[in-house]
């Protein structure tokens, strides 16, 4: 299975289905509160992880996240940014323009963004906890990148898979992607059948019984 087709297959699933597949396998990955910060399109890609933290001295430093953007060489990247501080921006329109130039697919922020109209105006997807006007400069710095980060309690590794849509954001460990894709396809097929059954007049209590969902395991 090629890398591109893996992303295409993942893109055919929504966050709800991926979350259900993770549940069946007993894996973490679904988050709460990381939603689109403008009416942006769905994002599917591989994680480039970034860890932020509070700035503790007055020494001038390279602006957070910019070195990671500069280093991107492929078109499958999603920036996954952990360690954001409450009420302080860790994303803005200059970074968004740089990300578009590098063909980055979007940013997932466990924190907040400023200049959201700037990201929207160039069609750059940003998912996070909210918006602010307070700058990160002299308040927040980049601590690390390419290492595991905690995003709403989920450990996300470099190159893990990311799906973000209007329902939120979910992460899939790279080592389990084939299982999730296979299970996600089966869940979609089963749920499509359940919708058809309800529309045809079958009792919704019967259609949504736990045993119907458990049957997905043995399809």
C-alpha positions as CSV (number, residue, x, y, z in Angstrom):
1,X,0.0,0.0,0.0
2,X,1.5,3.3,-1.0
3,X,1.8,6.3,1.2
4,X,-0.5,8.4,-0.9
5,X,-3.2,5.8,-1.0
6,X,-3.0,5.4,2.8
7,X,-3.9,9.1,3.1
8,X,-6.6,8.8,0.5
9,X,-8.2,5.9,2.3
10,X,-8.0,7.8,5.6
11,X,-9.6,10.9,3.9
12,X,-12.6,8.8,3.1
13,X,-13.4,8.5,6.8
14,X,-14.6,11.2,9.2
15,X,-13.5,11.8,12.7
16,X,-16.5,10.0,14.2
17,X,-15.7,6.8,12.3
18,X,-12.0,7.0,13.2
19,X,-12.9,7.6,16.9
20,X,-15.2,4.5,16.8
21,X,-12.4,2.4,15.3
22,X,-10.0,3.5,18.0
23,X,-12.7,2.6,20.6
24,X,-13.0,-0.9,19.2
25,X,-9.2,-1.4,19.5
26,X,-9.0,0.2,22.9
27,X,-6.7,3.0,21.6
28,X,-6.6,6.7,22.6
29,X,-6.6,9.3,19.9
30,X,-9.9,11.2,20.0
31,X,-9.8,14.7,21.5
32,X,-12.4,17.2,22.7
33,X,-12.4,20.9,22.0
34,X,-9.9,21.1,19.1
35,X,-12.3,22.4,16.5
36,X,-12.0,24.5,13.3
37,X,-11.3,28.2,14.1
38,X,-12.9,29.3,10.8
39,X,-15.2,27.4,8.4
40,X,-12.2,25.5,7.1
41,X,-12.1,22.2,5.2
42,X,-11.3,18.8,6.6
43,X,-7.6,18.1,7.2
44,X,-5.9,14.7,6.7
45,X,-2.1,14.2,6.9
46,X,0.9,13.2,8.9
47,X,1.9,15.0,12.2
48,X,4.9,17.3,12.5
49,X,5.0,17.7,16.2
50,X,6.0,20.9,18.0
51,X,6.2,21.6,21.8
52,X,5.8,25.1,23.2
53,X,6.3,26.6,26.6
54,X,6.5,29.9,28.5
55,X,9.5,32.1,27.8
56,X,11.6,32.5,30.9
57,X,14.1,35.2,29.9
58,X,14.4,38.3,27.7
59,X,16.9,36.8,25.2
60,X,15.9,37.3,21.6
61,X,15.0,34.0,19.9
62,X,13.8,32.6,16.6
63,X,10.0,32.9,16.4
64,X,8.2,29.7,17.5
65,X,7.2,27.1,14.9
66,X,9.1,28.9,12.1
67,X,12.1,26.5,12.0
68,X,9.7,23.5,11.6
69,X,7.9,25.2,8.7
70,X,11.3,26.0,7.1
71,X,12.3,22.4,7.3
72,X,9.2,20.9,5.6
73,X,10.0,19.1,2.3
74,X,6.8,17.0,1.6
75,X,3.2,17.9,1.0
76,X,1.6,15.6,3.6
77,X,2.4,17.6,6.8
78,X,0.0,18.8,9.5
79,X,1.5,20.9,12.3
80,X,0.5,19.4,15.7
81,X,1.3,22.0,18.3
82,X,1.3,21.2,22.0
83,X,2.0,23.3,25.1
84,X,0.0,26.4,24.2
85,X,-0.7,28.8,27.1
86,X,-4.2,29.9,27.9
87,X,-5.2,33.1,26.2
88,X,-1.9,33.6,24.4
89,X,-1.6,33.0,20.6
90,X,0.7,30.4,19.1
91,X,-0.4,30.9,15.5
92,X,-0.9,33.8,13.2
93,X,-1.2,35.0,9.6
94,X,2.5,35.3,8.8
95,X,3.0,31.7,9.9
96,X,-0.1,30.7,7.9
97,X,1.3,32.2,4.7
98,X,4.7,30.5,5.3
99,X,2.8,27.2,5.8
100,X,0.9,27.6,2.6
101,X,4.1,28.3,0.7
102,X,5.4,25.0,2.0
103,X,2.2,23.1,1.1
104,X,1.5,22.3,4.7
105,X,-2.1,20.9,5.1
106,X,-3.1,22.7,8.3
107,X,-2.3,23.3,12.0
108,X,-3.8,21.6,15.1
109,X,-3.2,23.7,18.2
110,X,-3.7,22.6,21.8
111,X,-4.1,26.3,22.4
112,X,-5.4,29.4,20.6
113,X,-4.7,31.5,17.5
114,X,-4.7,35.2,16.6
115,X,-5.2,36.8,13.1
116,X,-7.7,34.1,12.2
117,X,-9.0,36.1,9.3
118,X,-5.5,36.0,7.8
119,X,-5.5,32.2,7.9
120,X,-9.1,32.2,6.5
121,X,-8.3,34.6,3.7
122,X,-5.7,32.2,2.2
123,X,-7.7,29.1,2.9
124,X,-5.3,27.7,5.6
125,X,-7.0,25.3,8.0
126,X,-6.5,26.0,11.7
127,X,-8.0,23.8,14.5
128,X,-7.7,24.8,18.1
129,X,-9.4,25.8,21.3
130,X,-10.2,29.4,20.4
131,X,-9.0,32.8,19.2
132,X,-7.2,35.7,20.9
133,X,-5.4,38.9,20.0
134,X,-2.5,38.5,22.4
135,X,0.8,37.8,20.7
136,X,3.2,35.0,21.6
137,X,6.2,37.2,21.2
138,X,8.2,37.4,24.5
139,X,5.6,35.1,26.1
140,X,5.9,31.7,24.4
141,X,8.8,29.9,22.9
142,X,9.4,26.6,21.0
143,X,10.9,24.0,23.3
144,X,11.2,21.1,20.9
145,X,10.0,19.5,17.7
146,X,9.7,16.0,16.2
147,X,9.2,14.5,19.6
148,X,6.0,13.1,21.3
149,X,3.7,15.8,22.4
150,X,0.5,15.7,24.6
151,X,-2.6,17.0,22.8
152,X,-5.6,17.0,25.1
153,X,-4.1,14.0,26.9
154,X,-3.3,12.1,23.8
155,X,0.3,11.3,23.0
156,X,1.0,12.2,19.4
157,X,4.3,11.1,17.8
158,X,6.0,12.5,14.7
159,X,4.4,11.0,11.6
160,X,1.2,9.8,13.3
161,X,-1.9,10.3,11.2
162,X,-4.3,13.2,11.8
163,X,-7.9,13.7,10.8
164,X,-9.7,17.0,11.7
165,X,-13.2,18.1,10.6
166,X,-16.2,20.0,12.0
167,X,-16.6,17.4,14.8
168,X,-13.0,17.8,16.1
169,X,-9.6,16.2,15.8
170,X,-8.4,12.6,16.1
171,X,-5.0,11.1,15.9
172,X,-4.0,7.6,14.8
173,X,-0.7,5.9,15.7
174,X,1.3,5.3,12.5
175,X,1.9,1.6,13.6
176,X,-1.9,1.0,13.7
177,X,-3.1,2.8,10.6
178,X,-3.9,-0.3,8.6
179,X,-6.1,-1.7,11.4
180,X,-7.9,1.6,11.7
181,X,-8.5,1.9,8.0
182,X,-9.8,-1.7,7.7
183,X,-12.1,-1.3,10.8
184,X,-13.2,2.2,9.7
185,X,-14.3,0.8,6.3
186,X,-16.3,-1.9,8.1
187,X,-17.9,0.6,10.5
188,X,-18.9,2.9,7.6
189,X,-20.5,0.0,5.8
190,X,-22.4,-1.2,8.9
191,X,-23.6,2.3,9.8
192,X,-24.7,3.0,6.2
193,X,-26.8,-0.2,6.4
194,X,-28.3,0.9,9.7
195,X,-29.3,4.3,8.3
196,X,-30.9,2.5,5.3
197,X,-32.8,0.1,7.7
198,X,-34.2,3.0,9.8
199,X,-35.3,4.8,6.6
200,X,-37.0,1.6,5.5
201,X,-39.0,1.6,8.7
202,X,-37.1,-0.8,10.9
203,X,-37.3,-0.1,14.7
204,X,-34.4,2.2,15.6
205,X,-34.2,0.5,19.0
206,X,-33.4,-2.8,17.1
207,X,-31.1,-1.1,14.6
208,X,-29.0,0.6,17.3
209,X,-28.8,-2.3,19.7
210,X,-25.3,-2.9,21.0
211,X,-25.2,-6.3,19.3
212,X,-25.5,-4.5,15.9
213,X,-22.4,-2.6,16.6
214,X,-20.5,-5.6,18.0
215,X,-21.3,-7.4,14.7
216,X,-18.7,-5.0,13.1
217,X,-16.0,-7.1,14.7
218,X,-17.0,-10.2,12.8
219,X,-18.0,-8.7,9.5
